[in-house]
Amino acid sequence: MTTAVEPRRQREFRFDRADFDFIASLVRQRTGIVLADNKQDMVYGRLTRRLRALNMNSFTDYCALVASPAGQDELIAFTNALTTNLTSFFREGHHYDHLRDEVLPRLAARAASQGRRLRIWSAGSSSGEEAYSAAMILLAALPDAGRWDARILGTDIDSSMVAHATAGLYDAERAARIPDDLRRFIEAVPGRPDKVRMAAALRRMVSFKRLNLLGRWPVKGPFDVIFCRNVAIYFDKPTQARLYTRLGEVLAPGGTLYIGHSEHLGGAGGRFVAHGRTTYSRA
Ligand SMILES: C[S@@+](CC[C@H](N)C(=O)[O-])C[C@H]1O[C@@H](n2cnc3c(N)ncnc32)[C@H](O)[C@@H]1O
């Protein structure tokens, strides 16, 4: 959700330091996302739409609403407005190569003795491209995947992103990043040349739900693979370390964790073994 920065002098609503501090503190407490001072214009731009939708004319009233029991529903829209959901199919493609070339052959080799169970978690899945990209790799690499108990879970705190991901409908332009040999996993949408849909075989394997990584995790691990990329980058260091520690606890022995290109395991690093660029397994 990117918004053009509105120059301060043309601002439609008064937005002062106290409003920003209140909003930054509330979003940090609810999501872990740290909004630095230079994000004031971004916050103003994104929340102005909420003020208009609610017919409100001041940030002070909006802050009072989200702080009150009557503002519980608005808190969801507030959170959705302040998350950054940038993603794409096959983003940071080296992780998908690693999944195809290293992880899946190992899981296939052990299937005879340990069963054909496979669990992948896309934690902070945004609009779902990460989970569907993994599903395409999986279906292409394991021709008998239909006979596996294979599930891919995508979770995100942003309910509008969970709905988008569940629908599995994308702009055709965005799907141009899907490699030619995997395009059999996308379908045309009748009457909508600008859209593509994820094929039924993918949608059967992938599911999405709303989950706050800071809260309880009602998920069924252990996971053979976890993608948690470009999510912790918005958190402070102690929150990052807590998150990676918890991810290590739901990762299967020998399981793989992929993190984003500018992320670091920090204080949780001792729990993992590095396998090349931003790729780890449980120590
Ligand atoms: C930049 S996107 C990354 C999407 C994808 N993982 C990728 O790398 O392309 C970050 C996502 O993390 C989600 N997020 C932020 N804080 C979260 C939290 N506390 N719990 C769950 N998801 C969160 C946001 O809603 C957003 O969709």
The ligand as a MOL file (V3000), in Angstrom:
LIG
                    3D

  0  0  0     0  0            999 V3000
M  V30 BEGIN CTAB
M  V30 COUNTS 27 29 0 0 0
M  V30 BEGIN ATOM
M  V30 1 C 6.5680 -6.4920 2.8910 0
M  V30 2 S 5.3850 -7.7510 3.1640 0 CHG=1
M  V30 3 C 6.3380 -9.2010 2.8180 0
M  V30 4 C 5.5820 -10.2220 2.0020 0
M  V30 5 C 6.3810 -11.4660 1.6110 0
M  V30 6 N 6.8080 -12.1910 2.7710 0
M  V30 7 C 7.5650 -11.0990 0.7480 0
M  V30 8 O 8.7090 -11.1220 1.1950 0
M  V30 9 O 7.3650 -10.7530 -0.4250 0 CHG=-1
M  V30 10 C 5.2840 -7.7780 4.9590 0
M  V30 11 C 3.9710 -8.4020 5.4620 0
M  V30 12 O 4.1060 -8.6360 6.8770 0
M  V30 13 C 2.8500 -8.4020 7.4760 0
M  V30 14 N 3.0110 -8.1610 8.9170 0
M  V30 15 C 3.5210 -7.0760 9.5360 0
M  V30 16 N 3.4800 -7.2240 10.8770 0
M  V30 17 C 2.9270 -8.4300 11.1080 0
M  V30 18 C 2.6090 -9.1600 12.2850 0
M  V30 19 N 2.8330 -8.6700 13.5190 0
M  V30 20 N 2.0410 -10.3830 12.1630 0
M  V30 21 C 1.8040 -10.8940 10.9310 0
M  V30 22 N 2.0630 -10.2590 9.7730 0
M  V30 23 C 2.6330 -9.0420 9.8630 0
M  V30 24 C 2.3010 -7.2070 6.7150 0
M  V30 25 O 0.9060 -7.1000 6.8260 0
M  V30 26 C 2.7810 -7.4760 5.2890 0
M  V30 27 O 1.7940 -8.0850 4.5060 0
M  V30 END ATOM
M  V30 BEGIN BOND
M  V30 1 1 1 2
M  V30 2 1 2 3
M  V30 3 1 2 10
M  V30 4 1 3 4
M  V30 5 1 4 5
M  V30 6 1 5 6
M  V30 7 1 5 7
M  V30 8 2 7 8
M  V30 9 1 7 9
M  V30 10 1 10 11
M  V30 11 1 11 12
M  V30 12 1 11 26
M  V30 13 1 12 13
M  V30 14 1 13 14
M  V30 15 1 13 24
M  V30 16 1 14 15
M  V30 17 1 14 23
M  V30 18 2 15 16
M  V30 19 1 16 17
M  V30 20 1 17 18
M  V30 21 2 17 23
M  V30 22 1 18 19
M  V30 23 2 18 20
M  V30 24 1 20 21
M  V30 25 2 21 22
M  V30 26 1 22 23
M  V30 27 1 24 25
M  V30 28 1 24 26
M  V30 29 1 26 27
M  V30 END BOND
M  V30 END CTAB
M  END
